[in-house]
Amino acid sequence: MDSDNILQNSITGDTVEIDDSVIIDITTKTLSTVPGVHSLSPRLYDEIVDGITQAFGQKNLPGINVKHRKGFIEINVYIRVLYGLNIIDLAKKLQLEIRQTLKHVLDLDNVKVDVHIEGVVKE
């Protein structure tokens, strides 16, 4: 595993390594549980980076990226939402749900979640 792509969580001297792909998988599953999210929004940049990261064996999902900052993890989510919903409330709910799920499943406390609305879809 690439050390740049791993979160290390030390518990009583032992080390637990959590790959970014685990964070991406949990974030994706959380997105699917919140009504109003239509789809992830792949961007051209994501498609280019996806090809590069796959060549190095890293998992990348268009529409979600994970960045390691000093003292916290930053998750950027790019989505399309359904027409007719309060977009601000939906974005806040997504931020809360993702943070709570990562806290519950991986015991991650310092997580910043940025939700980027890339479009509105009428169904």
ZATI-951503 format. One line per field, with one value per atom (N, C-alpha, C): residue in three letters; atom name; x, y, z. Coordinates in steps of 0.001 Angstrom, whole numbers, plus 500000, padded with zeros to 6 digits. Example, Ala and Ser with C-alpha at 12.3 -4.5 7.8 and 13.67 -1.06 7.14 Angstrom:
BEGIN
res	Ala; Ala; Ala; Ser; Ser; Ser
atom	N; CA; C; N; CA; C
c1	513190; 512300; 513200; 512850; 513670; 512900
c2	494310; 495500; 496700; 497750; 498940; 500030
c3	507800; 507800; 507800; 507080; 507140; 507870
***
This chain:
BEGIN
res	Met; Met; Met; Asp; Asp; Asp; Ser; Ser; Ser; Asp; Asp; Asp; Asn; Asn; Asn; Ile; Ile; Ile; Leu; Leu; Leu; Gln; Gln; Gln; Asn; Asn; Asn; Ser; Ser; Ser; Ile; Ile; Ile; Thr; Thr; Thr; Gly; Gly; Gly; Asp; Asp; Asp; Thr; Thr; Thr; Val; Val; Val; Glu; Glu; Glu; Ile; Ile; Ile; Asp; Asp; Asp; Asp; Asp; Asp; Ser; Ser; Ser; Val; Val; Val; Ile; Ile; Ile; Ile; Ile; Ile; Asp; Asp; Asp; Ile; Ile; Ile; Thr; Thr; Thr; Thr; Thr; Thr; Lys; Lys; Lys; Thr; Thr; Thr; Leu; Leu; Leu; Ser; Ser; Ser; Thr; Thr; Thr; Val; Val; Val; Pro; Pro; Pro; Gly; Gly; Gly; Val; Val; Val; His; His; His; Ser; Ser; Ser; Leu; Leu; Leu; Ser; Ser; Ser; Pro; Pro; Pro; Arg; Arg; Arg; Leu; Leu; Leu; Tyr; Tyr; Tyr; Asp; Asp; Asp; Glu; Glu; Glu; Ile; Ile; Ile; Val; Val; Val; Asp; Asp; Asp; Gly; Gly; Gly; Ile; Ile; Ile; Thr; Thr; Thr; Gln; Gln; Gln; Ala; Ala; Ala; Phe; Phe; Phe; Gly; Gly; Gly; Gln; Gln; Gln; Lys; Lys; Lys; Asn; Asn; Asn; Leu; Leu; Leu; Pro; Pro; Pro; Gly; Gly; Gly; Ile; Ile; Ile; Asn; Asn; Asn; Val; Val; Val; Lys; Lys; Lys; His; His; His; Arg; Arg; Arg; Lys; Lys; Lys; Gly; Gly; Gly; Phe; Phe; Phe; Ile; Ile; Ile; Glu; Glu; Glu; Ile; Ile; Ile; Asn; Asn; Asn; Val; Val; Val; Tyr; Tyr; Tyr; Ile; Ile; Ile; Arg; Arg; Arg; Val; Val; Val; Leu; Leu; Leu; Tyr; Tyr; Tyr; Gly; Gly; Gly; Leu; Leu; Leu; Asn; Asn; Asn; Ile; Ile; Ile; Ile; Ile; Ile; Asp; Asp; Asp; Leu; Leu; Leu; Ala; Ala; Ala; Lys; Lys; Lys; Lys; Lys; Lys; Leu; Leu; Leu; Gln; Gln; Gln; Leu; Leu; Leu; Glu; Glu; Glu; Ile; Ile; Ile; Arg; Arg; Arg; Gln; Gln; Gln; Thr; Thr; Thr; Leu; Leu; Leu; Lys; Lys; Lys; His; His; His; Val; Val; Val; Leu; Leu; Leu; Asp; Asp; Asp; Leu; Leu; Leu; Asp; Asp; Asp; Asn; Asn; Asn; Val; Val; Val; Lys; Lys; Lys; Val; Val; Val; Asp; Asp; Asp; Val; Val; Val; His; His; His; Ile; Ile; Ile; Glu; Glu; Glu; Gly; Gly; Gly; Val; Val; Val; Val; Val; Val; Lys; Lys; Lys; Glu; Glu; Glu
atom	N; CA; C; N; CA; C; N; CA; C; N; CA; C; N; CA; C; N; CA; C; N; CA; C; N; CA; C; N; CA; C; N; CA; C; N; CA; C; N; CA; C; N; CA; C; N; CA; C; N; CA; C; N; CA; C; N; CA; C; N; CA; C; N; CA; C; N; CA; C; N; CA; C; N; CA; C; N; CA; C; N; CA; C; N; CA; C; N; CA; C; N; CA; C; N; CA; C; N; CA; C; N; CA; C; N; CA; C; N; CA; C; N; CA; C; N; CA; C; N; CA; C; N; CA; C; N; CA; C; N; CA; C; N; CA; C; N; CA; C; N; CA; C; N; CA; C; N; CA; C; N; CA; C; N; CA; C; N; CA; C; N; CA; C; N; CA; C; N; CA; C; N; CA; C; N; CA; C; N; CA; C; N; CA; C; N; CA; C; N; CA; C; N; CA; C; N; CA; C; N; CA; C; N; CA; C; N; CA; C; N; CA; C; N; CA; C; N; CA; C; N; CA; C; N; CA; C; N; CA; C; N; CA; C; N; CA; C; N; CA; C; N; CA; C; N; CA; C; N; CA; C; N; CA; C; N; CA; C; N; CA; C; N; CA; C; N; CA; C; N; CA; C; N; CA; C; N; CA; C; N; CA; C; N; CA; C; N; CA; C; N; CA; C; N; CA; C; N; CA; C; N; CA; C; N; CA; C; N; CA; C; N; CA; C; N; CA; C; N; CA; C; N; CA; C; N; CA; C; N; CA; C; N; CA; C; N; CA; C; N; CA; C; N; CA; C; N; CA; C; N; CA; C; N; CA; C; N; CA; C; N; CA; C; N; CA; C; N; CA; C; N; CA; C; N; CA; C; N; CA; C; N; CA; C; N; CA; C; N; CA; C; N; CA; C; N; CA; C; N; CA; C; N; CA; C; N; CA; C; N; CA; C; N; CA; C; N; CA; C; N; CA; C; N; CA; C; N; CA; C
c1	500839; 500000; 500874; 500482; 501188; 500929; 501984; 501818; 501116; 501123; 500406; 498900; 498492; 497093; 496495; 497154; 496745; 496654; 495587; 495438; 495903; 496822; 497294; 496647; 496055; 495376; 496045; 496793; 497506; 496630; 496459; 495681; 496597; 496907; 497764; 499029; 499707; 500960; 500823; 499669; 499448; 499040; 499252; 498900; 497840; 496819; 495779; 495851; 496019; 496104; 494782; 494264; 492997; 493264; 493065; 493295; 492199; 492542; 491554; 490365; 490596; 489501; 488409; 488773; 487780; 486939; 487584; 486865; 485935; 486407; 485581; 484382; 484600; 483495; 482433; 482865; 481913; 481156; 481857; 481210; 480179; 480508; 479578; 478326; 478500; 477344; 476472; 477097; 476349; 475550; 476145; 475432; 474176; 474256; 473116; 471953; 472199; 471131; 470387; 470896; 470278; 469397; 468087; 467189; 467517; 467433; 467668; 468958; 469858; 471106; 470811; 471022; 470776; 471972; 473158; 474343; 475598; 476716; 478007; 478277; 479033; 479297; 480765; 481067; 482463; 482869; 484074; 484595; 485731; 486054; 487125; 488425; 488712; 489911; 489922; 488762; 488669; 488984; 488496; 488712; 490188; 490880; 492317; 493091; 492797; 493493; 493183; 491960; 491571; 492476; 492767; 493649; 495045; 495530; 496872; 496903; 495930; 495948; 495728; 494927; 494732; 496029; 496861; 498146; 499049; 498848; 499651; 498916; 497766; 497053; 496205; 495978; 495159; 493717; 492791; 491382; 490930; 490273; 489744; 488341; 487420; 486055; 485696; 485357; 484967; 483817; 483988; 482970; 483323; 484328; 484763; 486288; 486859; 488295; 488608; 489682; 490112; 491497; 491647; 492940; 493346; 494618; 495160; 495760; 495220; 495711; 496356; 497022; 497636; 496539; 496396; 495452; 494042; 493737; 492385; 492369; 491243; 490992; 489975; 490185; 489239; 488637; 487312; 486597; 485796; 486005; 485227; 484288; 483005; 481973; 481318; 481296; 480697; 479466; 478294; 477042; 476074; 475111; 473927; 472758; 471857; 470727; 469413; 468371; 467048; 466406; 465688; 464992; 463886; 463684; 462580; 462954; 464199; 464634; 465411; 465449; 466270; 467722; 468488; 469850; 470769; 470612; 471459; 471211; 469933; 469616; 470164; 470058; 470570; 472086; 472785; 474248; 474661; 473973; 474287; 474022; 472925; 472602; 473672; 474126; 475185; 476464; 476833; 478033; 477925; 476786; 476568; 476580; 475857; 475769; 477133; 477909; 479228; 480148; 480163; 481005; 480603; 479292; 478822; 479152; 478979; 479269; 480759; 481609; 483050; 483482; 482834; 483123; 482703; 481503; 480971; 481755; 482054; 482673; 484192; 484844; 486308; 486897; 486044; 486478; 487310; 486913; 487588; 486872; 487611; 487022; 487192; 488364; 488693; 488495; 487237; 486895; 486175; 486688; 486030; 485380; 484087; 483361; 482865; 483299; 482830; 481940; 480718; 479759; 479669; 479913; 479855; 478675; 477702; 476533; 476892; 476934; 477361; 476185; 474976; 473821; 472546; 471431; 470106; 469407; 468819; 468201; 466703; 465917; 464464; 464148; 463313; 462911; 461424
c2	498813; 500000; 501236; 502250; 503509; 504295; 504736; 505408; 506756; 507378; 508637; 508412; 507193; 506866; 506136; 506246; 505498; 506428; 506281; 506988; 506052; 506509; 505677; 506152; 505229; 505524; 504705; 505360; 504639; 504511; 503285; 502990; 502212; 502787; 502161; 501535; 502275; 501796; 500942; 500340; 499551; 500491; 500080; 500910; 500218; 500974; 500502; 501374; 500764; 501516; 501408; 502554; 502613; 503225; 502452; 502922; 503892; 504839; 505800; 505122; 503970; 503273; 502877; 502615; 502285; 503520; 504666; 505922; 506240; 506028; 506276; 505332; 504048; 503079; 503449; 503827; 504194; 505463; 506424; 507668; 507377; 506512; 506159; 505489; 504573; 503886; 504877; 505826; 506843; 507723; 508094; 508911; 508207; 506899; 506150; 506067; 506384; 506304; 507626; 508692; 510014; 510326; 510497; 510821; 512183; 512264; 513526; 513564; 512610; 512533; 511731; 512343; 511653; 510783; 511393; 510648; 511415; 510700; 511361; 512052; 513117; 513895; 513789; 512956; 512863; 514149; 514570; 515759; 515319; 516125; 515794; 515531; 516368; 516198; 514813; 514396; 513084; 511968; 512102; 511057; 510935; 512066; 512041; 511432; 511912; 511412; 509937; 509501; 508110; 507190; 507564; 506756; 506651; 507750; 507762; 506940; 507135; 506432; 504939; 504545; 503108; 502450; 503204; 502669; 502355; 503054; 502831; 501985; 501431; 500528; 501214; 502500; 503218; 503255; 503252; 503318; 504772; 505172; 506520; 506411; 507174; 507149; 508541; 508679; 510003; 510545; 511752; 512379; 512430; 511673; 511702; 511693; 512609; 512510; 512749; 512129; 512193; 512825; 513828; 514495; 514434; 514201; 514176; 515540; 516210; 517520; 517350; 518368; 518296; 518248; 517102; 516962; 516588; 516466; 516066; 515498; 514874; 514320; 515230; 515534; 516341; 515458; 515412; 514649; 515629; 515585; 516393; 515474; 515820; 515026; 515904; 515435; 516159; 515386; 516016; 515285; 516103; 515359; 515947; 515621; 516582; 516387; 516447; 515919; 515939; 517316; 517717; 518996; 519015; 520177; 520353; 520244; 519911; 519792; 521038; 521285; 522368; 521905; 522476; 522015; 522249; 523381; 523671; 522645; 522362; 521356; 519985; 519628; 518343; 518268; 519326; 519349; 519234; 519952; 519875; 518475; 517866; 516509; 515521; 515669; 514797; 514952; 516189; 516423; 515730; 515909; 515305; 513784; 513217; 511757; 511133; 511750; 511211; 511274; 512416; 512545; 511532; 511389; 510449; 509006; 508657; 507282; 506971; 507896; 507669; 507609; 508374; 508323; 506968; 506517; 505261; 504043; 504022; 502841; 502812; 503977; 504006; 504790; 505350; 506161; 507359; 507976; 509178; 510407; 511252; 512450; 513688; 513888; 515118; 514949; 515095; 514930; 516181; 516764; 517904; 517375; 517638; 517168; 518385; 518510; 519569; 518927; 519448; 518937; 519973; 519509; 520373; 519929; 520816; 520503; 520852; 519840; 520007; 520097; 519848; 519937; 519515; 519909; 519551; 518754; 517618; 516709; 516641; 516838; 516654; 515221; 514599; 513222; 513144
c3	500000; 500000; 500000; 499285; 499222; 500497; 501183; 502474; 502343; 501159; 500964; 500884; 500662; 500441; 501641; 502807; 503988; 505185; 505948; 507211; 508303; 509131; 510223; 511510; 512231; 513476; 514571; 515437; 516493; 517722; 518170; 519364; 520301; 521424; 522446; 521854; 521000; 520445; 519204; 518977; 517773; 516646; 515428; 514276; 513436; 513093; 512186; 510940; 509793; 508543; 507795; 507408; 506685; 505316; 504275; 502915; 502501; 501636; 501140; 500465; 499849; 499176; 500161; 501419; 502450; 502757; 502879; 503134; 501973; 500754; 499565; 499542; 499848; 499856; 500888; 502077; 503135; 502752; 502176; 501731; 500655; 499711; 498634; 499184; 500111; 500713; 501491; 502171; 502911; 501955; 500835; 499842; 499337; 499191; 498655; 499639; 500907; 501910; 502095; 501510; 501693; 500486; 500710; 499603; 498999; 497687; 497005; 496212; 496491; 495728; 494471; 493320; 492055; 491666; 491649; 491231; 491590; 491553; 491663; 490339; 490385; 489184; 488798; 487809; 487381; 486660; 486911; 486248; 485326; 484345; 483413; 484169; 485156; 485970; 486624; 487169; 487814; 486832; 485607; 484616; 484248; 484170; 483862; 485029; 486241; 487436; 487656; 487359; 487537; 486728; 485499; 484670; 485237; 485791; 486377; 487658; 488541; 489827; 489654; 488672; 488448; 487989; 487267; 486821; 488008; 489125; 490329; 491362; 490992; 491883; 492938; 492807; 493774; 493300; 494257; 493911; 493926; 492887; 492798; 492221; 492759; 492273; 491777; 490499; 490027; 490862; 491367; 492188; 493660; 494091; 495490; 495516; 496295; 496521; 497987; 498432; 499830; 499858; 500716; 500873; 502339; 502564; 503919; 504215; 505217; 505656; 507023; 507485; 508822; 509870; 510516; 511613; 511225; 509940; 509539; 508132; 507825; 506484; 505802; 504541; 503766; 502670; 502646; 501624; 500784; 499473; 498550; 497784; 497813; 497145; 496086; 494846; 493723; 493281; 493414; 493147; 492290; 491756; 491135; 492059; 492226; 493135; 492368; 492999; 492387; 492529; 491508; 491488; 492547; 493161; 494089; 495556; 495842; 497231; 497651; 498947; 499470; 499414; 498520; 498252; 499453; 500121; 501284; 502392; 502674; 503699; 503328; 502051; 501580; 501759; 501389; 501522; 502992; 503872; 505309; 505858; 505403; 505852; 505390; 504151; 503635; 504456; 504754; 505552; 506906; 507554; 508867; 508800; 507840; 507711; 507423; 506534; 506191; 507405; 508091; 509292; 510365; 510613; 511641; 511283; 510026; 509598; 509730; 509304; 509428; 510889; 511744; 513178; 513745; 513367; 513883; 513374; 512090; 511481; 511659; 511493; 511513; 512684; 513532; 514672; 514230; 513112; 512619; 513161; 513873; 514468; 513596; 513074; 512364; 510860; 510439; 509030; 508551; 507476; 506838; 505566; 505405; 504222; 503451; 502209; 501325; 500262; 500151; 499161; 498035; 496820; 495643; 494789; 494613; 493796; 492350; 491503; 490118; 489146; 489641; 488762; 489469; 488850; 489351; 488252; 488636; 487682; 487929; 486857; 486949; 486608; 487439; 487131; 486899
***
